[in-house]
Amino acid sequence: MNVGLVTLGCTKNQVDSEMILGCFKSQGFNIVNQVEDADIIVVNTCGFIESAKVEAIDTILEMADCKQYGNCKALIVTGCLAKRYKSQIIESMPEVDLVIGVDEYENLPEILSNFFSQSNLLNHYKFNQKLDFNNRIISSTYPLAYIRISDGCDNKCSYCAIPLIRGPFKSRQMEDILKEVEDLAKKGIKEFCVISQDTSKYGLDIYGELKLAELLKKMSQIEGVKWIRILYMYLFETTDELIDEIGKNPKVCSYFDIPIQHLNDKMLKDMNRHDTKEIIYDRIKRIREIVPDAILRTTCIVGFPGETKEEFEELIDGIKELKFDRLGAFTYSREEDTKSYDMENQIDEDVKDQRLKELFDVQKEISLNKNKERLGAEYEVIVEDVSEDDEYFICRSMLEAPDVDGRIYIKIDEESSKKVIIGEYTNVRIIDYNEYDLFATII
């Protein structure tokens, strides 16, 4: 039978999806890219914030149409929304045949075996393949894989539902991670993005000390590994040892993804963040001292309950001063069962939207100047794809993270067409720029 899977949400979810596909393939199922061809459709959902929940519900209903107009005989919903709202999905969406939350993945073989037997899709079919990091179908079209080194989170930020969904922080054993990287490198994967809900905390729960720097060093020694990128680090856990390893290791991208969320101490305290304004400024100063060419990416929340105009302006002033290379931001989303849900002084949506626009306007000017500084610079880039208008090759250097950052574009002409291959690396020189993207020529 054909299985198609739709992934929503973050890269941690993408890893789950790749393992789910690996399970089905190991059991003899055929994996298809077009849901219209699928006998079984799996929607792996996100349930982090309201917009993600809306997207998930819309996608489930869209996939349900395939049961009426396509080949679909079973619609399975998995992931974070399935964990958080399992009973509601079962009650309100009869189109869905099976709901499996992230907390049930360990029992996947039993759940699927029972489902197939009871649904008469595959009579007496015994599903015995568990989720396994070493049994993934990598979904990237170029040599990239995400390496999830832990799951869950203990930080309990007052706005965040992740601990409710994913549970407490739990690191993977280092030898298991290194085995996964080694196996993927043998299969041709060259770029490895290290991810978790709290990457910088890796190892503390099982080894009694922070072990991310050691993990990076050992990963870089594996044959075939070309680029290593760390995503989502907390500044209070970003030690000098870790900064030094990132700075001196040629295979580790000088890229610091450090979500600060705010720069006002009252807001940070109300958010239950462990960073303070002083810690944020101190750690960023230290990063730039040890790694002068570091790229800094952050995210911010605007419109958190009780955020005054003055507190928002303190955030804006700090962003102007710190000059992050990349910045993502979103308006506060009021999530049930989180501490901030019942906080007083909730901010009007139109005020949130206005503050978000102002923040992006400030960052746009910073980004433009940062990109201007890269004129004439030369980089090795991975060629990801071709633009929709077929005019450019889409590329990234070590300084651009997949999915979230701008890109480097190479004009498609007679010369570049001979030298550029999608999925391969090439050398370029930056010749132009805009607020978010760079344009280059082949060296």
BELBELVEN-V836258 format. One record per backbone hydrogen bond with DSSP energy under -0.5 kcal/mol. CO is the residue of the C=O (numbers start at 1). NH is the residue of the N-H. Records with the same first field share a line. If there is no record, write none. Layout:
CO->NH  NH
This chain:
1->30
2->39  40
3->32
4->42
5->7
6->44
10->14
11->15
12->16
13->17
14->18
15->19
16->20
17->21
18->22  137
19->23
20->24
21->25
22->26
23->27
24->27  29
25->28
29->31
30->3
33->35
34->37
35->38
36->71
39->73  74
40->4
41->76
42->6  44
43->45  78
44->8
45->80
49->53
50->54
51->55
52->56
53->57
54->58
55->59
56->60
57->61
58->62
59->63
60->64
61->65
62->65
63->66
64->67  68
65->68  69
66->70  72
74->41  76
75->97  98
76->43
77->100
78->45
79->83  102
80->84
81->85
83->86
85->89
86->90
87->91
88->92
89->93
93->96
98->77
100->79
101->104
102->105
104->107
105->108
107->111
108->112
109->113
110->114
111->115
112->116
113->117
114->118
115->119
116->120  121  122
122->125
125->127
126->128
128->130
132->135
136->138
142->144
143->190  191
145->193
146->148
147->149  195
149->172
151->170
157->160
158->340
161->164  165
162->165  166  167
163->167
167->153
170->151
173->177
174->178
175->179
176->180
177->181
178->182
179->183
180->184
181->185
182->186
183->187
184->189
185->188
190->226  227
191->145
192->194  229
193->147  195
194->231
195->149  150
198->201
199->202
201->204
202->211  212
203->207  208  209
204->208
211->215
212->216
213->217
214->218
215->219
216->220
217->221
218->221
219->222
222->225
227->192
228->253
229->194
230->257
232->199  200
234->237
235->238
237->239
239->243
240->244
241->245
242->246
243->247
244->248
245->249
248->250
249->252
251->228  253
253->255
254->295
255->257
256->258  297
257->233
260->262
261->301
264->268
265->269
266->270
267->271
268->273
269->272
271->158
276->280
277->281
278->282
279->283
280->284
281->285
282->286
283->287
284->288
285->289
286->290
287->291
291->294
294->296
295->256  297
296->325  326
297->258
298->328
299->260  261
300->330
302->332
303->347
304->307
308->312
309->313
310->314
311->315
312->316
313->317
314->318
315->319
316->320
317->321
318->322
319->323
326->298
328->300
330->302
332->334
333->335
335->338
338->341
339->342
340->343
345->306
348->352
349->353
350->354
351->355
352->356
353->357
354->358
355->359
356->360
357->361
358->362
359->363
360->364
361->365
362->366
363->367
364->368
365->369
366->370
367->371
368->372
369->373
371->374
372->375
374->377
377->430
379->381  428
381->426
382->384  396
383->423
385->394
387->390
391->412
392->387
393->395  410
394->384  385
395->408
396->382
397->400
401->405
402->404
407->409  438
408->395
409->440
410->393
411->413
413->417
414->418
415->418  419
416->420
421->424
424->383
426->381
427->443
428->379
429->441
430->376
432->439
437->434
438->409
439->431  432
440->411
441->429
